[in-house]
Amino acid sequence: MLGGINDDELEDAILIGLGEPRESGYLRSSKYSRINLNSFTDVEFQQKFRFRRENFEELCHGLGIPGKIQLRNRYSTTGIEGLAILLRRMAYPNRWCDLESLFGLSSSYLSAISSHVMQIIIEKKGHLLNLGHAAWLNEEKIEVYADAVHNAGAPLKNCWGFIDGTCRAICRPSINQEDFYSGHKRMHCLKYLDILSPDGMIVCLAGPFRGRRHDSGILRESHLYEDLKRMSTYGDKKFCIYGDSGFPLKEFLLTPFPNVNLDRNQILFNKHMSSVRQAVEWGFGKVINEFAFLDFKKNQKLLHQEVSKMYKTAVILTNCHTCLYGNQTADYFNVQPPSLSQYLM
């Protein structure tokens, strides 16, 4: 290690300085063979990259990843391979050096390609995490959602989604660590606000916010409620979402009755809404189940990694996964998610 530069980066710098052509051989190709994605069985492919082989090209195209990726520092690869690098990195808490033998590329090469692909996804599809930017989320779809929630046992007939505050653990920051510490969760974290629909799609992700913030304050700062009002009013029809008691009670955001002197109907309301809300929370857990790297807090370093960008990318990819293969939440509510092309349009 020299001045914070690892051996792979030093080797890259030397090769660039000598004018070595990268196209004639990648940095680890002499030690490891270059990856051949067709060499994996269908089961191995999905285990490593989370998506099936037959959907990979459609996914790459839908996300706006070009067929050829060429970076200014002469790193280059195909779009398919670039997406595979990002997905493999996020699927499990691997170190870059652990992936050198799989891809036949150096750590710095893999890191640069992964960051570039992630940036493409955020730039071209990041708007899908903002409420109201999804073309498929219209009055007809919201009515379908509300019917599904009611048919699953909710007393409300106009509730189309559920809001929750998500805490993602991070490594203890070296600067202003107290701002990121959640006394409730007893950890350093970033917070996000999610809205999840009965088909398991995360239709909104607001954040990140510092871990010490309360959900009600985050809701106010995010201006999400203003977007919710526009999304939930269609003439005389008004829809709402449901959240826990950490959120303020509003016209378009309902919460449980306070646990003080409740009558029988209020107790039953809380019980039934809690039941359907718990089913929706399976969808929140899918992000981490599919992309376990995000759950390894020692690698979630604010000053060294693009932590929030990584999580937002994972949410978009999780939604893509739900579009293609469904999920437990969609099965429970018997609602079909949008197709991949509908979601990414």
VOBA-1610 file (N, C-alpha, C; in pm, whole numbers, padded with zeros to 5 digits, always signed):
BEGIN
Met+00085-00119+00000Met+00000+00000+00000Met+00089+00125+00000Leu+00060+00221-00089Leu+00140+00341-00101Leu+00047+00461-00110Gly+00047+00541-00002Gly-00034+00663-00003Gly-00181+00637-00027Gly-00234+00526+00024Gly-00375+00495+00008Gly-00409+00428-00123Ile-00309+00399-00206Ile-00331+00333-00335Ile-00299+00186-00320Asn-00391+00097-00363Asn-00362-00045-00351Asn-00280-00094-00469Asp-00238-00219-00462Asp-00149-00274-00564Asp-00213-00274-00702Asp-00343-00302-00709Asp-00411-00305-00839Asp-00411-00168-00905Glu-00440-00064-00826Glu-00443+00071-00881Glu-00304+00116-00923Leu-00202+00076-00845Leu-00065+00110-00881Leu-00025+00043-01012Glu-00066-00082-01027Glu-00036-00154-01151Glu-00103-00087-01270Asp-00229-00044-01251Asp-00300+00026-01357Asp-00226+00154-01398Ala-00183+00230-01297Ala-00115+00357-01324Ala+00013+00334-01404Ile+00086+00229-01368Ile+00210+00199-01439Ile+00182+00162-01584Leu+00080+00078-01605Leu+00047+00035-01741Leu+00001+00151-01827Ile-00081+00239-01767Ile-00127+00356-01842Ile-00009+00446-01877Gly+00081+00465-01780Gly+00198+00548-01804Gly+00288+00493-01913Leu+00295+00363-01923Leu+00377+00299-02026Leu+00305+00291-02161Gly+00178+00330-02161Gly+00103+00326-02286Gly+00064+00186-02327Glu+00054+00094-02234Glu+00015-00043-02267Glu-00127-00044-02319Pro-00153-00106-02432Pro-00290-00115-02482Pro-00373-00211-02400Arg-00488-00166-02357Arg-00573-00253-02276Arg-00649-00353-02363Glu-00674-00321-02486Glu-00755-00408-02568Glu-00686-00542-02594Ser-00555-00548-02583Ser-00483-00671-02612Ser-00487-00768-02496Gly-00534-00725-02383Gly-00541-00816-02268Gly-00570-00740-02142Tyr-00671-00781-02067Tyr-00705-00714-01943Tyr-00609-00756-01834Leu-00611-00681-01727Leu-00507-00692-01625Leu-00492-00831-01564Arg-00599-00903-01549Arg-00590-01034-01486Arg-00608-01148-01586Ser-00615-01115-01715Ser-00642-01219-01814Ser-00530-01321-01825Ser-00406-01278-01791Ser-00294-01372-01796Ser-00298-01470-01680Lys-00361-01428-01570Lys-00368-01514-01451Lys-00499-01591-01446Tyr-00608-01524-01484Tyr-00739-01588-01485Tyr-00800-01573-01624Ser-00877-01667-01666Ser-00945-01655-01794Ser-01060-01556-01783Arg-01089-01485-01892Arg-01197-01387-01894Arg-01331-01459-01879Ile-01423-01399-01809Ile-01551-01464-01781Ile-01628-01493-01909Asn-01691-01608-01912Asn-01782-01647-02020Asn-01917-01673-01956Leu-02010-01581-01972Leu-02139-01591-01905Leu-02219-01712-01951Asn-02186-01763-02069Asn-02257-01881-02120Asn-02206-02011-02059Ser-02098-02003-01981Ser-02041-02124-01922Ser-02116-02170-01797Phe-02202-02083-01743Phe-02276-02118-01621Phe-02405-02191-01657Thr-02445-02283-01570Thr-02577-02342-01585Thr-02682-02237-01552Asp-02807-02263-01587Asp-02913-02166-01560Asp-02925-02138-01411Val-02911-02243-01329Val-02921-02226-01184Val-02804-02143-01132Glu-02682-02173-01177Glu-02564-02097-01134Glu-02575-01951-01175Phe-02625-01927-01295Phe-02636-01790-01346Phe-02728-01707-01257Gln-02844-01762-01223Gln-02938-01686-01141Gln-02886-01670-00998Gln-02815-01768-00947Gln-02759-01756-00813Gln-02655-01645-00806Lys-02574-01633-00909Lys-02466-01534-00908Lys-02515-01394-00943Phe-02611-01384-01036Phe-02649-01254-01090Phe-02795-01216-01063Arg-02867-01302-00992Arg-03004-01276-00946Arg-03111-01276-01054Phe-03073-01262-01179Phe-03169-01265-01289Phe-03141-01386-01378Arg-03242-01432-01447Arg-03225-01545-01538Arg-03155-01501-01665Arg-03084-01594-01723Arg-03006-01563-01843Arg-03093-01507-01955Glu-03213-01565-01973Glu-03298-01524-02085Glu-03353-01382-02069Asn-03346-01325-01950Asn-03396-01189-01926Asn-03285-01085-01922Phe-03161-01129-01932Phe-03048-01039-01907Phe-03037-00930-02014Glu-03053-00967-02138Glu-03040-00868-02245Glu-03154-00767-02239Glu-03276-00815-02212Glu-03391-00725-02199Glu-03370-00629-02083Leu-03317-00679-01972Leu-03291-00595-01855Leu-03187-00489-01887Cys-03081-00529-01950Cys-02972-00437-01985Cys-03023-00325-02076His-03101-00363-02176His-03156-00264-02269His-03255-00172-02199Gly-03343-00231-02115Gly-03443-00152-02045Gly-03384-00050-01950Leu-03272-00083-01889Leu-03205+00008-01795Leu-03126+00117-01867Gly-03115+00107-01998Gly-03042+00207-02074Gly-02892+00189-02076Ile-02845+00068-02045Ile-02702+00040-02046Ile-02658+00014-02189Pro-02561+00086-02241Pro-02520+00069-02382Pro-02453-00066-02406Gly-02448-00105-02533Gly-02386-00232-02568Gly-02237-00234-02540Lys-02173-00118-02549Lys-02029-00107-02525Lys-02004+00002-02422Ile-01926-00030-02320Ile-01890+00066-02217Ile-01742+00100-02231Gln-01712+00228-02248Gln-01575+00274-02264Gln-01551+00390-02168Leu-01463+00372-02072Leu-01433+00477-01976Leu-01311+00557-02019Arg-01296+00676-01963Arg-01186+00765-02002Arg-01049+00709-01966Asn-01043+00623-01865Asn-00914+00565-01827Asn-00884+00436-01903Arg-00952+00418-02017Arg-00931+00307-02110Arg-00996+00176-02067Tyr-01063+00176-01955Tyr-01137+00057-01917Tyr-01254+00040-02014Ser-01277-00081-02061Ser-01389-00105-02151Ser-01443-00245-02131Thr-01570-00262-02161Thr-01635-00392-02153Thr-01768-00382-02226Thr-01840-00492-02234Thr-01974-00489-02291Thr-02074-00448-02184Gly-02189-00400-02228Gly-02292-00363-02132Gly-02341-00482-02051Ile-02353-00597-02117Ile-02398-00719-02048Ile-02300-00756-01937Glu-02171-00753-01968Glu-02071-00788-01868Glu-02066-00683-01756Gly-02083-00556-01793Gly-02085-00450-01691Gly-02198-00468-01592Leu-02316-00503-01643Leu-02430-00528-01555Leu-02404-00650-01467Ala-02342-00752-01524Ala-02309-00873-01447Ala-02213-00841-01333Ile-02116-00754-01359Ile-02020-00714-01255Ile-02093-00645-01139Leu-02181-00551-01173Leu-02256-00479-01069Leu-02344-00574-00989Leu-02416-00661-01058Leu-02508-00752-00989Leu-02434-00850-00900Arg-02320-00901-00948Arg-02245-00996-00866Arg-02189-00927-00741Arg-02145-00805-00756Arg-02094-00728-00643Arg-02202-00710-00537Met-02324-00678-00580Met-02431-00646-00486Met-02500-00770-00430Ala-02488-00882-00499Ala-02559-01003-00458Ala-02505-01063-00329Tyr-02379-01038-00301Tyr-02317-01099-00184Tyr-02202-01010-00139Pro-02169-01004-00010Pro-02061-00915+00037Pro-01922-00963-00001Asn-01896-00965-00134Asn-01763-00999-00182Asn-01672-00877-00179Arg-01544-00900-00162Arg-01444-00796-00188Arg-01413-00799-00337Trp-01367-00686-00390Trp-01333-00684-00532Trp-01225-00787-00565Cys-01130-00804-00475Cys-01023-00900-00503Cys-01077-01043-00511Asp-01190-01069-00443Asp-01251-01202-00450Asp-01313-01228-00586Leu-01345-01120-00659Leu-01412-01135-00788Leu-01316-01131-00906Glu-01188-01108-00879Glu-01091-01104-00988Glu-01086-01235-01064Ser-01088-01346-00991Ser-01078-01477-01057Ser-01203-01510-01137Leu-01318-01455-01096Leu-01443-01482-01168Leu-01448-01407-01300Phe-01409-01279-01298Phe-01421-01196-01417Phe-01291-01183-01496Gly-01177-01221-01437Gly-01050-01206-01507Gly-01008-01061-01521Leu-01048-00976-01427Leu-01017-00833-01429Leu-00967-00790-01293Ser-00891-00682-01289Ser-00836-00634-01162Ser-00944-00569-01077Ser-00914-00553-00950Ser-01008-00491-00857Ser-01047-00350-00901Ser-00950-00271-00939Ser-00979-00133-00979Ser-01061-00128-01107Tyr-01036-00223-01196Tyr-01112-00233-01321Tyr-01258-00264-01290Leu-01278-00365-01207Leu-01414-00406-01169Leu-01488-00292-01098Ser-01418-00224-01008Ser-01479-00115-00933Ser-01523-00001-01025Ala-01438+00034-01121Ala-01469+00144-01212Ala-01589+00110-01300Ile-01592-00012-01352Ile-01704-00053-01437Ile-01834-00057-01358Ser-01829-00113-01238Ser-01948-00123-01154Ser-02004+00016-01122Ser-01917+00109-01084Ser-01960+00245-01052Ser-02023+00314-01173His-01966+00288-01290His-02017+00350-01412His-02156+00297-01446Val-02175+00167-01435Val-02306+00108-01465Val-02409+00157-01365Met-02370+00167-01239Met-02461+00217-01136Met-02502+00361-01168Gln-02408+00443-01212Gln-02437+00581-01247Gln-02535+00589-01365Ile-02518+00500-01462Ile-02610+00496-01576Ile-02752+00467-01530Ile-02766+00367-01442Ile-02899+00328-01394Ile-02965+00443-01318Ile-02889+00511-01232Ile-02946+00621-01155Ile-02983+00738-01246Glu-02897+00772-01340Glu-02924+00884-01430Glu-03045+00859-01519Lys-03059+00736-01568Lys-03164+00708-01666Lys-03294+00658-01603Lys-03284+00594-01486Lys-03405+00535-01427Lys-03429+00578-01282Gly-03346+00665-01229Gly-03364+00709-01091Gly-03496+00780-01067His-03552+00840-01172His-03680+00910-01156His-03794+00816-01120Leu-03776+00685-01144Leu-03880+00588-01112Leu-03901+00573-00962Leu-03809+00625-00883Leu-03822+00619-00738Leu-03897+00740-00682Asn-03935+00833-00770Asn-04012+00950-00728Asn-04161+00925-00754Leu-04242+00947-00655Leu-04386+00921-00667Leu-04446+01006-00779Gly-04518+00942-00867Gly-04583+01014-00975Gly-04508+01011-01106His-04388+00951-01107His-04309+00947-01230His-04323+00814-01303Ala-04407+00726-01253Ala-04428+00596-01317Ala-04555+00603-01402Ala-04541+00581-01533Ala-04655+00593-01624Ala-04764+00490-01594Trp-04724+00376-01540Trp-04820+00268-01514Trp-04900+00289-01385Leu-04854+00383-01300Leu-04922+00406-01172Leu-05029+00513-01191Asn-05145+00471-01241Asn-05254+00563-01273Asn-05378+00530-01190Glu-05487+00599-01217Glu-05610+00580-01138Glu-05658+00435-01144Glu-05655+00376-01261Glu-05701+00237-01275Glu-05618+00142-01190Lys-05485+00161-01192Lys-05397+00074-01114Lys-05417+00095-00964Ile-05434+00220-00923Ile-05454+00248-00781Ile-05585+00187-00731Glu-05687+00187-00815Glu-05814+00121-00778Glu-05794-00029-00761Val-05715-00089-00849Val-05684-00232-00837Val-05612-00259-00705Tyr-05516-00173-00671Tyr-05443-00188-00545Tyr-05537-00177-00425Ala-05625-00077-00427Ala-05716-00056-00314Ala-05810-00175-00296Asp-05861-00228-00407Asp-05948-00346-00399Asp-05873-00465-00342Ala-05747-00481-00383Ala-05667-00595-00335Ala-05642-00586-00185Val-05613-00465-00136Val-05589-00447+00007Val-05716-00476+00086His-05829-00427+00037His-05956-00452+00106His-05992-00601+00104Asn-05973-00665-00010Asn-06006-00807-00022Asn-05917-00895+00064Ala-05800-00843+00100Ala-05708-00920+00186Ala-05744-00908+00334Gly-05846-00828+00365Gly-05890-00820+00504Gly-05884-00683+00566Ala-05838-00582+00491Ala-05830-00447+00547Ala-05970-00384+00551Pro-06006-00317+00660Pro-06137-00250+00665Pro-06147-00131+00571Leu-06037-00071+00536Leu-06037+00042+00444Leu-06063-00005+00301Lys-06140+00073+00226Lys-06168+00039+00087Lys-06090+00125-00012Asn-06019+00224+00040Asn-05949+00317-00049Asn-05799+00324-00020Cys-05745+00226+00052Cys-05601+00224+00083Cys-05526+00149-00026Trp-05435+00217-00094Trp-05368+00155-00208Trp-05222+00120-00182Gly-05164+00164-00071Gly-05022+00138-00046Gly-04987+00158+00100Phe-04861+00130+00131Phe-04814+00136+00270Phe-04681+00209+00275Ile-04668+00298+00371Ile-04544+00375+00387Ile-04468+00324+00508Asp-04337+00327+00497Asp-04254+00280+00607Asp-04121+00355+00604Gly-04063+00370+00720Gly-03928+00426+00729Gly-03828+00312+00737Thr-03733+00311+00646Thr-03633+00205+00640Thr-03499+00256+00688Cys-03438+00184+00781Cys-03304+00217+00830Cys-03203+00121+00769Arg-03100+00174+00706Arg-02994+00091+00652Arg-02865+00119+00730Ala-02817+00016+00797Ala-02698+00031+00882Ala-02576+00069+00800Ile-02493+00157+00857Ile-02368+00198+00793Ile-02254+00184+00893Cys-02134+00184+00841Cys-02016+00185+00927Cys-02012+00319+01003Arg-01966+00314+01126Arg-01962+00436+01209Arg-01882+00545+01139Pro-01946+00659+01106Pro-01874+00767+01037Pro-01767+00829+01126Ser-01661+00873+01065Ser-01554+00938+01141Ser-01585+01085+01167Ile-01683+01140+01094Ile-01722+01280+01107Ile-01871+01288+01137Asn-01909+01368+01237Asn-02050+01389+01272Asn-02124+01258+01295Gln-02060+01165+01361Gln-02121+01033+01379Gln-02252+01039+01456Glu-02267+01138+01546Glu-02389+01146+01626Glu-02512+01176+01541Asp-02492+01243+01426Asp-02605+01274+01338Asp-02663+01149+01273Phe-02582+01046+01264Phe-02625+00924+01195Phe-02664+00813+01291Tyr-02659+00842+01421Tyr-02690+00738+01519Tyr-02839+00740+01553Ser-02903+00625+01537Ser-03043+00610+01573Ser-03052+00547+01711Gly-03102+00623+01808Gly-03116+00567+01942Gly-03218+00455+01947His-03319+00463+01861His-03423+00359+01858His-03366+00227+01804Lys-03288+00236+01696Lys-03230+00116+01635Lys-03096+00079+01696Arg-03038+00172+01772Arg-02907+00151+01836Arg-02798+00117+01733Met-02792+00199+01630Met-02689+00180+01529Met-02677+00308+01446His-02566+00319+01375His-02548+00428+01280His-02616+00386+01150Cys-02690+00477+01091Cys-02767+00437+00974Cys-02807+00557+00888Leu-02851+00526+00768Leu-02920+00620+00682Leu-03066+00578+00678Lys-03155+00676+00671Lys-03298+00646+00668Lys-03358+00684+00533Tyr-03457+00604+00494Tyr-03532+00628+00371Tyr-03681+00615+00401Leu-03762+00680+00322Leu-03907+00658+00326Leu-03946+00581+00201Asp-04017+00470+00221Asp-04062+00386+00110Asp-04213+00382+00107Ile-04268+00378-00013Ile-04409+00343-00031Ile-04413+00217-00115Leu-04481+00116-00062Leu-04486-00013-00130Leu-04631-00048-00162Ser-04655-00095-00284Ser-04789-00130-00329Ser-04815-00279-00310Pro-04939-00324-00322Pro-04972-00465-00295Pro-04910-00566-00392Asp-04854-00520-00502Asp-04785-00613-00592Asp-04636-00623-00558Gly-04596-00564-00445Gly-04458-00575-00401Gly-04363-00475-00464Met-04416-00378-00539Met-04332-00277-00602Met-04308-00161-00505Ile-04182-00119-00494Ile-04149+00002-00417Ile-04169+00120-00511Val-04283+00187-00499Val-04321+00290-00596Val-04261+00425-00561Cys-04203+00437-00442Cys-04140+00563-00402Cys-04029+00535-00302Leu-03918+00601-00319Leu-03808+00594-00223Leu-03753+00735-00204Ala-03772+00791-00087Ala-03722+00925-00055Ala-03605+00913+00040Gly-03500+00988+00015Gly-03384+00985+00103Gly-03256+00991+00023Pro-03143+00978+00093Pro-03131+00937+00233Pro-03141+01055+00330Phe-03171+01020+00456Phe-03174+01115+00566Phe-03087+01062+00679Arg-03039+01150+00763Arg-02951+01107+00872Arg-03027+01024+00975Gly-02959+00927+01031Gly-03022+00827+01115Gly-03094+00879+01237Arg-03057+00995+01287Arg-03119+01047+01409Arg-03258+01105+01384Arg-03293+01126+01257Arg-03420+01190+01224Arg-03538+01096+01250His-03651+01155+01291His-03774+01079+01314His-03855+01073+01185Asp-03936+00968+01172Asp-04013+00948+01049Asp-04101+01068+01015Ser-04164+01127+01115Ser-04253+01241+01090Ser-04176+01361+01035Gly-04057+01385+01089Gly-03974+01494+01039Gly-03924+01467+00899Ile-03890+01342+00871Ile-03844+01304+00738Ile-03957+01324+00637Leu-04079+01286+00675Leu-04194+01303+00585Leu-04212+01450+00550Arg-04200+01536+00648Arg-04216+01680+00625Arg-04105+01732+00534Glu-03983+01692+00561Glu-03869+01743+00483Glu-03869+01691+00340Ser-03920+01571+00320Ser-03915+01509+00188Ser-04017+01566+00090His-04121+01635+00142His-04232+01687+00061His-04306+01574-00011Leu-04293+01454+00039Leu-04358+01340-00023Leu-04510+01350-00012Tyr-04558+01409+00097Tyr-04703+01416+00116Tyr-04770+01500+00008Glu-04704+01605-00038Glu-04760+01688-00145Glu-04776+01605-00273Asp-04676+01523-00302Asp-04686+01435-00419Asp-04797+01331-00399Leu-04810+01283-00276Leu-04912+01183-00245Leu-05053+01239-00269Lys-05076+01362-00230Lys-05207+01424-00252Lys-05242+01428-00400Arg-05145+01464-00483Arg-05170+01470-00627Arg-05197+01330-00684Met-05128+01230-00629Met-05143+01094-00680Met-05271+01026-00632Ser-05331+01077-00527Ser-05441+01006-00461Ser-05577+01073-00480Thr-05584+01175-00562Thr-05710+01245-00585Thr-05747+01239-00732Tyr-05864+01181-00759Tyr-05916+01171-00896Tyr-06062+01214-00895Gly-06087+01342-00915Gly-06222+01394-00907Gly-06275+01381-00765Asp-06388+01311-00752Asp-06447+01290-00619Asp-06383+01172-00545Lys-06300+01096-00614Lys-06237+00980-00551Lys-06109+01021-00479Lys-06098+00974-00356Lys-05977+01001-00279Lys-05923+00870-00222Phe-05796+00848-00245Phe-05730+00727-00196Phe-05630+00766-00088Cys-05581+00667-00015Cys-05485+00695+00092Cys-05384+00583+00102Ile-05281+00606+00181Ile-05186+00502+00217Ile-05189+00486+00368Tyr-05124+00383+00418Tyr-05130+00352+00561Tyr-04989+00338+00615Gly-04966+00394+00734Gly-04835+00384+00798Gly-04849+00355+00945Asp-04736+00335+01012Asp-04742+00306+01155Asp-04759+00435+01235Ser-04760+00421+01366Ser-04789+00536+01454Ser-04677+00639+01457Gly-04564+00611+01392Gly-04456+00708+01386Gly-04485+00821+01289Phe-04588+00805+01206Phe-04626+00908+01110Phe-04746+00988+01161Pro-04758+01113+01121Pro-04874+01193+01163Pro-04998+01150+01085Leu-05112+01157+01150Leu-05239+01126+01085Leu-05279+01240+00993Lys-05303+01208+00865Lys-05340+01308+00766Lys-05452+01254+00678Glu-05505+01340+00594Glu-05618+01300+00509Glu-05581+01184+00417Phe-05461+01188+00361Phe-05420+01085+00265Phe-05320+00986+00324Leu-05295+00997+00454Leu-05204+00906+00522Leu-05266+00868+00656Leu-05317+00747+00664Leu-05384+00701+00786Leu-05289+00619+00872Thr-05313+00623+01001Thr-05230+00551+01098Thr-05321+00478+01197Pro-05265+00390+01281Pro-05348+00317+01377Pro-05410+00411+01481Phe-05520+00366+01540Phe-05576+00438+01654Phe-05478+00428+01771Pro-05457+00537+01845Pro-05369+00531+01963Pro-05421+00428+02064Asn-05330+00358+02127Asn-05370+00250+02219Asn-05416+00304+02355Val-05518+00386+02351Val-05574+00444+02474Val-05727+00438+02466Asn-05787+00363+02556Asn-05933+00354+02565Asn-05999+00324+02430Leu-05951+00222+02363Leu-06006+00185+02233Leu-06134+00104+02250Asp-06231+00129+02160Asp-06349+00043+02159Asp-06321-00078+02071Arg-06417-00169+02063Arg-06395-00295+01993Arg-06366-00274+01844Asn-06438-00183+01780Asn-06417-00158+01637Asn-06278-00101+01609Gln-06232-00014+01697Gln-06099+00043+01680Gln-05990-00062+01698Ile-06011-00151+01794Ile-05915-00260+01816Ile-05909-00351+01693Leu-06026-00383+01638Leu-06030-00469+01519Leu-05968-00399+01398Phe-05991-00268+01387Phe-05930-00192+01278Phe-05778-00203+01285Asn-05722-00175+01400Asn-05576-00183+01417Asn-05525-00323+01387Lys-05597-00424+01432Lys-05554-00562+01414Lys-05552-00601+01266His-05658-00571+01194His-05667-00609+01053His-05568-00530+00967Met-05552-00402+00995Met-05458-00321+00918Met-05315-00365+00945Ser-05287-00402+01068Ser-05153-00452+01102Ser-05123-00581+01028Ser-05225-00665+01011Ser-05207-00792+00943Ser-05169-00773+00797Val-05243-00688+00726Val-05213-00667+00584Val-05084-00588+00567Arg-05056-00498+00660Arg-04931-00422+00653Arg-04810-00513+00669Gln-04822-00612+00754Gln-04712-00706+00773Gln-04683-00783+00645Ala-04788-00817+00570Ala-04768-00887+00444Ala-04694-00801+00343Val-04723-00671+00344Val-04655-00579+00252Val-04508-00565+00287Glu-04475-00574+00415Glu-04336-00556+00458Glu-04243-00664+00404Trp-04298-00775+00356Trp-04214-00875+00291Trp-04141-00811+00172Gly-04211-00718+00106Gly-04151-00653-00010Gly-04032-00568+00026Phe-04036-00504+00144Phe-03922-00423+00187Phe-03799-00511+00210Gly-03822-00633+00261Gly-03711-00722+00289Gly-03648-00783+00166Lys-03719-00779+00053Lys-03666-00841-00068Lys-03539-00774-00117Val-03528-00643-00098Val-03409-00571-00144Val-03283-00632-00083Ile-03286-00657+00046Ile-03169-00712+00115Ile-03154-00861+00087Asn-03264-00931+00071Asn-03255-01074+00040Asn-03187-01098-00093Glu-03214-01013-00191Glu-03154-01030-00323Glu-03014-00970-00330Phe-02991-00861-00257Phe-02863-00790-00267Phe-02802-00774-00128Ala-02745-00884-00081Ala-02697-00894+00058Ala-02578-00803+00087Phe-02508-00755-00016Phe-02395-00665+00006Phe-02439-00542+00085Leu-02563-00499+00065Leu-02614-00379+00131Leu-02637-00401+00280Asp-02639-00526+00322Asp-02663-00559+00462Asp-02533-00579+00540Phe-02421-00556+00474Phe-02290-00573+00536Phe-02238-00434+00571Lys-02267-00389+00694Lys-02246-00248+00727Lys-02100-00207+00727Lys-02008-00301+00746Lys-01866-00264+00746Lys-01822-00212+00609Asn-01896-00246+00505Asn-01864-00197+00372Asn-01948-00077+00332Gln-02039-00035+00419Gln-02123+00081+00389Gln-02059+00205+00453Lys-01956+00258+00386Lys-01877+00368+00440Lys-01908+00496+00364Leu-01964+00594+00435Leu-02012+00716+00371Leu-01904+00791+00296Leu-01785+00797+00351Leu-01679+00877+00291Leu-01601+00802+00184His-01627+00673+00169His-01550+00592+00075His-01635+00527-00033Gln-01765+00519-00012Gln-01852+00454-00109Gln-01978+00537-00131Glu-02040+00516-00247Glu-02164+00585-00280Glu-02280+00504-00221Val-02294+00513-00090Val-02385+00425-00016Val-02530+00442-00060Ser-02577+00566-00065Ser-02718+00588-00100Ser-02745+00553-00246Lys-02651+00584-00333Lys-02668+00551-00475Lys-02677+00399-00494Met-02598+00327-00416Met-02599+00181-00423Met-02735+00127-00380Tyr-02791+00183-00272Tyr-02920+00134-00224Tyr-03031+00167-00323Lys-03030+00287-00379Lys-03132+00324-00477Lys-03124+00235-00600Thr-03002+00204-00643Thr-02985+00114-00757Thr-03042-00023-00725Ala-03017-00070-00603Ala-03068-00201-00561Ala-03221-00203-00560Val-03283-00093-00520Val-03430-00086-00519Val-03484-00093-00661Ile-03423-00021-00753Ile-03466-00027-00894Ile-03451-00168-00948Leu-03338-00232-00919Leu-03315-00369-00966Leu-03411-00467-00900Thr-03444-00444-00774Thr-03541-00530-00705Thr-03678-00517-00769Asn-03717-00395-00804Asn-03844-00376-00875Asn-03843-00448-01009Cys-03730-00442-01079Cys-03717-00515-01206Cys-03734-00665-01182His-03674-00714-01076His-03683-00856-01040His-03829-00893-01013Thr-03902-00806-00943Thr-04043-00831-00915Thr-04126-00832-01042Cys-04096-00741-01134Cys-04168-00738-01262Cys-04153-00870-01337Leu-04036-00928-01331Leu-04008-01050-01407Leu-04054-01177-01336Tyr-04038-01181-01204Tyr-04058-01308-01133Tyr-04161-01300-01020Gly-04219-01182-00996Gly-04315-01170-00888Gly-04249-01174-00752Asn-04330-01181-00647Asn-04277-01193-00511Asn-04389-01238-00417Gln-04352-01255-00292Gln-04445-01308-00192Gln-04561-01213-00167Thr-04535-01083-00169Thr-04640-00985-00147Thr-04744-00989-00258Ala-04699-00994-00382Ala-04791-01000-00496Ala-04877-01126-00491Asp-04817-01236-00449Asp-04894-01361-00437Asp-05000-01349-00327Tyr-04964-01287-00216Tyr-05057-01274-00104Tyr-05179-01191-00143Phe-05156-01079-00210Phe-05265-00990-00248Phe-05327-01026-00383Asn-05267-01122-00451Asn-05316-01167-00582Asn-05322-01051-00683Val-05211-00977-00689Val-05200-00864-00782Val-05079-00887-00872Gln-05097-00868-01001Gln-04989-00887-01097Gln-04906-00759-01107Pro-04774-00767-01085Pro-04689-00647-01102Pro-04687-00604-01248Pro-04644-00482-01276Pro-04630-00439-01416Pro-04522-00520-01485Ser-04527-00523-01617Ser-04420-00590-01691Ser-04292-00507-01681Leu-04181-00568-01716Leu-04053-00496-01710Leu-04054-00375-01803Ser-04110-00392-01922Ser-04113-00281-02017Ser-04203-00168-01967Gln-04315-00202-01901Gln-04403-00100-01845Gln-04332-00022-01735Tyr-04260-00092-01650Tyr-04192-00026-01538Tyr-04080+00065-01586Leu-04003+00021-01683Leu-03884+00095-01725Leu-03909+00194-01837Met-04033+00207-01881Met-04061+00296-01994Met-04042+00443-01956
//
